[in-house]
Amino acid sequence: TILLNNALDACYDSSDPNVDILISYDDSELVVRINDNGPGIDPSHLRSLFKPHSSSKPSGLGIGLYIAHHLAKHQFNGSLQYEPPAQGAGFTLRIPKP
């Protein structure tokens, strides 16, 4: 929900907002990709993207992506990566099959 809320926030001011959610599952993992067509993430923020208290939002607390990354890694033995589409921002969550 953190990734989806962030994507929706990013598209708020867009004249043609779009959020894509792609879900796939195979023998080894569940993959969830969330892409938006918002302004994207400034390259200067990429190094601290998953660190706590790091936000590019004026009113952001900077804990959403940190929590999502922490849960993916420590709760589900998975991963969360920033993989931007041609326009906007994109994240891929991978959770291995138990």
Residue frames relative to the residue before (quaternion, step in Angstrom):
aa qw qx qy qz dx dy dz
T 1.0000 0.0000 0.0000 0.0000 0.00 0.00 0.00
I 0.5809 0.5786 -0.3774 0.4305 3.59 1.12 -0.62
L 0.6821 0.4877 -0.2926 0.4597 3.58 0.85 -0.95
L 0.6589 0.5034 -0.3085 0.4661 3.57 0.96 -0.81
N 0.6523 0.5015 -0.3153 0.4729 3.61 0.93 -0.82
N 0.6394 0.5161 -0.3289 0.4655 3.59 0.98 -0.79
A 0.6535 0.5113 -0.3141 0.4613 3.59 0.95 -0.87
L 0.6570 0.5025 -0.3089 0.4694 3.58 0.96 -0.84
D 0.6271 0.5289 -0.3252 0.4703 3.59 1.02 -0.80
A 0.6626 0.5296 -0.3061 0.4323 3.57 0.93 -0.92
C 0.7262 0.4317 -0.2347 0.4808 3.59 1.08 -0.69
Y 0.3665 0.7892 -0.4486 0.2041 3.57 1.27 -0.15
D 0.7746 0.3517 -0.1830 0.4927 3.59 0.87 -0.92
S 0.4800 0.6877 -0.4283 0.3364 3.58 1.26 -0.02
S 0.4618 -0.6738 0.4974 0.2922 3.58 -1.06 0.71
D 0.7735 0.1613 -0.0944 0.6056 3.59 1.22 -0.44
P 0.0579 -0.8538 0.5166 0.0273 3.62 0.54 1.15
N 0.0310 0.7930 -0.6065 0.0477 3.54 -1.07 0.80
V 0.0031 0.7574 -0.6526 0.0213 3.55 -0.96 0.96
D 0.1319 -0.7880 0.5993 0.0496 3.57 -0.78 1.07
I 0.0915 -0.7568 0.6456 0.0469 3.53 -1.04 0.86
L 0.0384 -0.7973 0.6018 -0.0267 3.56 -0.62 1.15
I 0.0505 -0.8049 0.5910 -0.0163 3.56 -0.70 1.09
S 0.0584 0.7799 -0.6213 0.0476 3.54 -0.91 0.94
Y 0.0952 -0.7826 0.6150 0.0117 3.52 -1.18 0.62
D 0.0240 0.7829 -0.6216 0.0129 3.54 -0.92 0.88
D 0.7891 -0.3345 0.2208 0.4655 3.58 -1.25 -0.28
S 0.7764 0.3832 -0.1902 0.4627 3.58 1.10 -0.55
E 0.8434 -0.0106 0.0480 0.5350 3.62 1.03 -0.63
L 0.3836 -0.6345 0.6177 0.2620 3.45 -1.48 0.30
V 0.0716 -0.7915 0.6067 0.0190 3.58 -0.88 0.94
V 0.0378 -0.7764 0.6290 -0.0110 3.57 -0.83 1.07
R 0.0666 -0.7860 0.6146 0.0059 3.55 -0.75 1.11
I 0.0517 -0.7755 0.6291 0.0095 3.54 -0.95 0.95
N 0.0063 -0.7944 0.6047 -0.0572 3.55 -0.65 1.20
D 0.0783 -0.7763 0.6222 0.0637 3.55 -1.14 0.64
N 0.3981 -0.7092 0.5252 0.2503 3.56 -1.26 0.29
G 0.2826 0.7633 -0.5191 0.2607 3.56 1.09 0.75
P 0.7668 -0.3862 0.2532 0.4459 3.58 -1.23 -0.28
G 0.4894 -0.6593 0.4424 0.3608 3.61 1.19 -0.24
I 0.5233 -0.6182 0.4889 0.3240 3.53 -1.33 -0.05
D 0.4845 -0.6666 0.4884 0.2870 3.54 -0.83 1.01
P 0.5402 -0.6549 0.4197 0.3210 3.61 -0.81 0.95
S 0.6124 0.5637 -0.3603 0.4212 3.61 1.10 -0.56
H 0.6733 0.4879 -0.2919 0.4727 3.62 1.22 -0.35
L 0.4974 0.7079 -0.4113 0.2870 3.59 1.21 -0.31
R 0.6394 0.5478 -0.3378 0.4208 3.62 0.97 -0.73
S 0.7754 0.3122 -0.1644 0.5237 3.58 1.08 -0.66
L 0.2556 0.8374 -0.4623 0.1403 3.57 1.29 0.23
F 0.7978 0.2749 -0.1357 0.5192 3.61 0.87 -0.90
K 0.4902 0.6441 -0.4414 0.3873 3.58 1.23 0.35
P 0.5441 -0.6315 0.4279 0.3494 3.60 -1.05 0.68
H 0.8362 0.2069 -0.1923 0.4700 3.53 -1.24 0.68
S 0.5330 0.5678 -0.4273 0.4593 3.55 1.17 0.69
S 0.1819 0.7899 -0.5620 0.1647 3.57 -0.49 1.17
S 0.2905 -0.7332 0.5838 0.1928 3.53 -1.14 0.66
K 0.5422 0.6050 -0.3968 0.4273 3.58 1.32 -0.04
P 0.5523 -0.6330 0.4222 0.3405 3.61 -0.95 0.79
S 0.7901 0.2553 -0.1468 0.5376 3.59 1.00 -0.72
G 0.4184 0.7364 -0.4473 0.2875 3.60 1.25 0.28
L 0.4128 -0.7009 0.5289 0.2421 3.54 -1.16 0.68
G 0.3939 -0.7497 0.4567 0.2724 3.57 1.22 -0.39
I 0.5887 0.5808 -0.3933 0.4018 3.58 1.04 0.61
G 0.4921 0.7008 -0.4162 0.3056 3.61 1.19 -0.33
L 0.7285 0.4040 -0.2475 0.4948 3.58 0.69 -1.04
Y 0.5838 0.5613 -0.3696 0.4556 3.57 1.13 -0.60
I 0.6766 0.4807 -0.2946 0.4736 3.60 0.88 -0.93
A 0.6522 0.5158 -0.3209 0.4535 3.61 0.89 -0.90
H 0.6632 0.4969 -0.2971 0.4743 3.59 0.95 -0.89
H 0.6518 0.5223 -0.3043 0.4581 3.57 0.95 -0.92
L 0.6710 0.4888 -0.2992 0.4705 3.61 0.89 -0.89
A 0.6394 0.5292 -0.3320 0.4483 3.59 0.90 -0.88
K 0.7343 0.4415 -0.2324 0.4604 3.55 0.85 -1.00
H 0.8130 0.3286 -0.1497 0.4567 3.58 0.65 -1.11
Q 0.7085 0.4330 -0.2680 0.4885 3.59 1.08 -0.57
F 0.8133 0.2539 -0.0955 0.5148 3.58 1.02 -0.83
N 0.3973 -0.7265 0.4674 0.3095 3.63 1.27 0.01
G 0.5096 0.6570 -0.4044 0.3810 3.55 1.12 0.64
S 0.3977 -0.6898 0.5401 0.2726 3.51 -1.22 -0.55
L 0.1415 -0.7346 0.6555 0.1035 3.52 -1.32 0.45
Q 0.0055 0.8119 -0.5806 0.0605 3.54 -0.69 1.13
Y 0.4114 -0.6552 0.5748 0.2666 3.49 -1.26 0.60
E 0.0923 0.7759 -0.6140 0.1117 3.56 -0.69 1.14
P 0.1725 -0.8455 0.4955 0.0991 3.57 0.18 1.26
P 0.4065 -0.6703 0.5577 0.2728 3.57 -1.10 0.72
A 0.7613 -0.3459 0.2590 0.4835 3.59 -1.26 -0.17
Q 0.7818 0.0611 -0.0331 0.6197 3.58 1.09 -0.72
G 0.7771 0.3388 -0.2533 0.4660 3.58 -1.01 0.79
A 0.5505 -0.5766 0.4764 0.3708 3.52 -1.19 -0.68
G 0.0441 -0.8035 0.5935 0.0133 3.55 -1.18 0.52
F 0.0906 -0.7851 0.6121 0.0290 3.52 -1.06 0.80
T 0.1597 -0.7695 0.6124 0.0853 3.54 -1.11 0.75
L 0.1481 -0.7640 0.6267 0.0392 3.50 -0.84 1.14
R 0.0539 -0.7890 0.6120 -0.0018 3.57 -0.84 1.05
I 0.0211 -0.7868 0.6163 -0.0261 3.54 -0.81 1.06
P 0.3651 -0.7534 0.4974 0.2271 3.61 -0.57 1.09
K 0.5454 -0.5997 0.4753 0.3419 3.52 -1.18 0.62
P 0.4776 -0.6877 0.4599 0.2958 3.60 -0.88 0.90
